[in-house]
Amino acid sequence: MSWILLSICSALFLGVYDLLKKSAMRGNAVLPVLFFGVIAGALVWLPLLSMSRLAPESLPTSWLFVEPASAREHLLLLFKSVIAASAWVTGYFALKHLPVSIASPIRATSPVWTILVAVLFLGESPSPGQWIGMLVILAAFYAFSLVGRLEGIQFHRDKWVGWMFVSALLSSASALYDKHLLQGAGFSAATVQCWFSLYLVVVLAPFYLMWRRGLWLRNEFSWRWSIPLIGLSLLVADFLYFTAIEQEGALISVISPVRRASVVVTFLGGILLFGEKNWRLKALCIVALMAGVALLNLWR
C-alpha cells in the first residue's frame, strides 16, 4: 500500500477518533477521559512488547515487532510522548467547548506549519501539483474559520479557539519529530508507537492524579464505553500514519495535510450525531478540502 493511501486510511480512523472524543467528553471531565483512553492503547501494546522480547516468532506479522532500544533512544521516544501529550491536553479541552465541525478544522491547520518547516529546513520538495493541492486544502481550512463566525465563534477572541491553535502548533512539531524518528533515527513504526503509547501513560499519570486530588476545579467523571474506543481508534490511525512515514520517498509535508482530511468524518458525524449547524456551508468547505486531497494523490 502506498504512503498516500496509508495516509488517507489514517485520516478516516482519525475522524472516528475525534468523534469518539467529542462523545466521551460531553458533560464529562477531560483529564480522566484522556488518561483512560491512553491506557486502552497501552494495554494493546504491552502483550506485543512481551512477545517481541520472549517469542517474536509468535507475532502475527513482523510489522508488530518492537525493536530493542538504548537508554538514549528511550529518551527520544519519551520526548515524543511529551510533545503529543501537550497537544492532546490543549486539544481535548478545546474540543469540549467547541463544535466538533469547527474544532477539527482549526486543529487541521497544523499542516501549514509542518509544510513550512519541512520545505525550509528539511529539504522536502513537493511537486507543483502537490503545492496546488496543499494550497487548496489550506484555503478550505480558512473557509471553515469564516463559517465559524456564523455560530458566534470569534476566532480572535475565543479562548478555546486559541487553545486549539496551540494544539495545532504542537501537533505540527510532533509530526516533524515523527519524521526524524522514523526516517532520521531509523526507528520502526511499531517501536515508535509501542513506546509512545506506554510513555503517554507515564506523562499523563501525574495530571490525572492531581485531578483526583482536586488541585483545580473539575467536572465529575462518568465512565463511557467510547473512552477505551478513543485509544483503540487512535492506535489504528497512528499505525497507518507511522507506516506511511516509514516508506521511502514519503513526504511529511504531504502526509500531514492528507491526514487532516479526517474533518470529512467529523463533519458528517457532527451533523448526524450532534446536530451541528450550517452544514451546507461546511459541506462546500469539505468539497474544496477533498479536491485538494485528490490533487495530492493523483498529481505526483
C-alpha positions, 0 to 999 in steps of 0.5 A, a space after each residue: 500500500 502506498 504512503 498516500 493511501 496509508 495516509 488517507 486510511 489514517 485520516 478516516 480512523 482519525 475522524 472516528 477518533 475525534 468523534 469518539 472524543 467529542 462523545 466521551 467528553 460531553 458533560 464529562 471531565 477531560 483529564 480522566 477521559 484522556 488518561 483512560 483512553 491512553 491506557 486502552 492503547 497501552 494495554 494493546 501494546 504491552 502483550 506485543 512488547 512481551 512477545 517481541 522480547 520472549 517469542 517474536 516468532 509468535 507475532 502475527 506479522 513482523 510489522 508488530 515487532 518492537 525493536 530493542 532500544 538504548 537508554 538514549 533512544 528511550 529518551 527520544 521516544 519519551 520526548 515524543 510522548 511529551 510533545 503529543 501529550 501537550 497537544 492532546 491536553 490543549 486539544 481535548 479541552 478545546 474540543 469540549 467547548 467547541 463544535 466538533 465541525 469547527 474544532 477539527 478544522 482549526 486543529 487541521 491547520 497544523 499542516 501549514 506549519 509542518 509544510 513550512 518547516 519541512 520545505 525550509 529546513 528539511 529539504 522536502 520538495 513537493 511537486 507543483 501539483 502537490 503545492 496546488 493541492 496543499 494550497 487548496 486544502 489550506 484555503 478550505 481550512 480558512 473557509 471553515 474559520 469564516 463559517 465559524 463566525 456564523 455560530 458566534 465563534 470569534 476566532 480572535 477572541 475565543 479562548 478555546 479557539 486559541 487553545 486549539 491553535 496551540 494544539 495545532 502548533 504542537 501537533 505540527 512539531 510532533 509530526 516533524 519529530 515523527 519524521 526524524 524518528 522514523 526516517 532520521 533515527 531509523 526507528 520502526 513504526 511499531 517501536 515508535 508507537 509501542 513506546 509512545 503509547 506506554 510513555 503517554 501513560 507515564 506523562 499523563 499519570 501525574 495530571 490525572 492524579 492531581 485531578 483526583 486530588 482536586 488541585 483545580 476545579 473539575 467536572 465529575 467523571 462518568 465512565 463511557 464505553 467510547 473512552 477505551 474506543 478513543 485509544 483503540 481508534 487512535 492506535 489504528 490511525 497512528 499505525 497507518 500514519 507511522 507506516 506511511 512515514 516509514 516508506 521511502 520517498 514519503 513526504 511529511 509535508 504531504 502526509 500531514 495535510 492528507 491526514 487532516 482530511 479526517 474533518 470529512 468524518 467529523 463533519 458528517 458525524 457532527 451533523 448526524 450525531 450532534 446536530 451541528 449547524 450550517 452544514 451546507 456551508 461546511 459541506 462546500 468547505 469539505 468539497 474544496 478540502 477533498 479536491 485538494 486531497 485528490 490533487 495530492 494523490 493523483 498529481 505526483 
